[in-house]
Amino acid sequence: MWLFVFFDLPTETPKDRKNYRIFRDKLQKDGFLMQQYSVYIRHCMSGENTDLHIKRVKSFVPEKGNVIILQITDKQFANMLQLFGKLS
């Protein structure tokens, strides 16, 4: 399974920015890699492992903002199409 974490967190105040950094750092410490800004992904070897990482993410979601967790299979992940624009 693959876990995707999408998030929109406020960054208006110094406290908001600190909470954003803490959330992002905890995702990275839990093995998530940045796919795009505010989109992090992680591979999980089993359903139990997936559940563990979902619980971890839930435990450190900031009080403000929006976090979405999506899980997909390896086969679905393999069908992902990634497009890149030209560099200026």
Backbone torsions as a table, in degrees:
resi	resn	phi	psi	omega
1	MET	NA	153.0	173.4
2	TRP	-119.1	137.7	175.0
3	LEU	-107.9	131.2	172.5
4	PHE	-111.0	134.6	173.4
5	VAL	-120.0	116.1	177.3
6	PHE	-106.0	135.1	179.5
7	PHE	-147.0	144.6	171.0
8	ASP	-124.9	109.1	-179.0
9	LEU	-119.4	142.4	179.6
10	PRO	-67.2	148.9	177.9
11	THR	-134.8	28.7	-174.6
12	GLU	-76.8	-37.1	-177.1
13	THR	-112.2	163.7	175.4
14	PRO	-57.4	-37.7	177.9
15	LYS	-64.8	-41.4	177.4
16	ASP	-60.4	-45.0	-178.8
17	ARG	-64.8	-38.2	177.7
18	LYS	-64.4	-44.5	178.6
19	ASN	-62.9	-37.9	176.5
20	TYR	-60.3	-48.9	-178.8
21	ARG	-63.2	-41.9	179.5
22	ILE	-62.1	-45.1	-180.0
23	PHE	-61.1	-48.7	-179.8
24	ARG	-61.6	-42.8	179.7
25	ASP	-63.7	-39.6	178.9
26	LYS	-67.3	-36.8	175.1
27	LEU	-59.9	-46.6	-178.4
28	GLN	-65.2	-40.1	178.3
29	LYS	-65.6	-25.4	177.9
30	ASP	-87.8	8.2	174.0
31	GLY	94.3	7.5	177.3
32	PHE	-80.1	143.2	177.7
33	LEU	-115.1	144.4	179.8
34	MET	-72.3	122.9	174.1
35	GLN	-91.3	-44.0	174.3
36	GLN	-148.6	172.7	175.1
37	TYR	-56.3	130.2	177.9
38	SER	64.3	18.7	172.9
39	VAL	-132.9	115.0	-179.4
40	TYR	-120.2	145.6	-177.6
41	ILE	-129.4	155.9	178.3
42	ARG	-152.7	137.7	174.7
43	HIS	-88.5	138.6	177.7
44	CYS	-124.8	137.3	-173.5
45	MET	-81.8	-18.5	-176.7
46	SER	-152.9	168.7	176.5
47	GLY	-62.6	-38.3	179.0
48	GLU	-64.9	-41.5	178.4
49	ASN	-64.7	-40.3	177.3
50	THR	-60.5	-47.8	179.4
51	ASP	-59.4	-39.8	179.5
52	LEU	-60.4	-46.3	-177.6
53	HIS	-71.5	-33.0	174.9
54	ILE	-63.4	-44.3	178.4
55	LYS	-61.8	-39.8	178.8
56	ARG	-62.9	-46.6	-179.7
57	VAL	-61.5	-43.8	178.6
58	LYS	-58.3	-33.6	-175.4
59	SER	-72.0	-21.0	-178.7
60	PHE	-120.8	22.2	174.6
61	VAL	-69.5	129.3	178.8
62	PRO	-64.5	161.0	-178.2
63	GLU	-69.6	-24.6	177.3
64	LYS	-110.9	149.1	175.3
65	GLY	111.9	-174.2	-175.4
66	ASN	-133.9	126.4	178.2
67	VAL	-128.0	131.2	177.8
68	ILE	-121.0	133.8	175.4
69	ILE	-114.9	127.5	179.2
70	LEU	-124.2	132.7	174.3
71	GLN	-115.4	136.6	179.4
72	ILE	-134.3	161.0	180.0
73	THR	-79.6	165.8	175.8
74	ASP	-59.6	-39.2	-179.5
75	LYS	-64.4	-43.3	177.7
76	GLN	-63.7	-40.5	179.1
77	PHE	-62.1	-39.8	-179.3
78	ALA	-64.3	-24.2	179.4
79	ASN	-86.4	2.6	-180.0
80	MET	-67.1	136.6	177.8
81	LEU	-108.9	123.1	-179.3
82	GLN	-113.9	124.2	-177.1
83	LEU	-116.0	142.6	179.4
84	PHE	-123.7	136.7	174.5
85	GLY	-81.9	173.5	179.1
86	LYS	-75.5	143.6	174.7
87	LEU	-78.5	139.3	-179.8
88	SER	-83.3	NA	NA
